[in-house]
């Protein structure tokens, strides 16, 4: 019953798109920069009072009532402990005496806003979480689970060191593999799937700002800026890919594991769309 209500509510809202429908028809193989300009322009038209940096606050940039509660929580944020624990983990030597700082760019400090990155040698998108586990593998340490726990704490600390720095994702135009990965992430975002036949864009492009029962649907722009987050629903820290997986569950789609190529390419696309938005992770969400 709840699924039918959700589907019918959003299907009705989609009829109100009007001039915004063009965002869903981005050329299949457009230049990423052109995609980004069109994507950001869509939200500038939809929310003309917002500036680009405002999108770092997610739904709290467009929902004034929820924003008041969120700002109150942020005065004594529940993720402070995660930052401290993440810093301790970051500085703890591996069994061989090496540290994360020995195998991450710029010693791992203030680099979160530059991820995901395209790795020419590996020929794939490397997220910060994947870079952490690659570092562990180089030092013969077991990988960390990607959705919560130590990984979320490490990401919380590393995101904190990048606070205020604008998202800065590069897609090398001279490497067709990078362009293909970007395209795959973009295709994933607009492709309908699951029993509800939804795309990511159904909620966060087509219906951004519209109310679904008691919730306001957040805009896609800036979705990657504030992770990891302490979600009140979870009662703990969690990663972006945990949220991706949860979204698929909500639309009854085929499950995909965290840090799969599909999710890494999706993060690559979404992060590039948000270039210029300041990083403000970790953060708190409902």
Helices and strands as residue ranges (DSSP letters): H 2-14, G 18-25, H 32-46, G 52-61, H 64-75, H 80-91, G 100-102, G 105-108, G 112-114, E 117-119, E 124-126, H 128-138, H 150-160, H 176-190, H 200-201, I 202-206, E 211-212, E 215-216, E 229-231, E 236-238, H 240-250, H 261-273, E 283-285
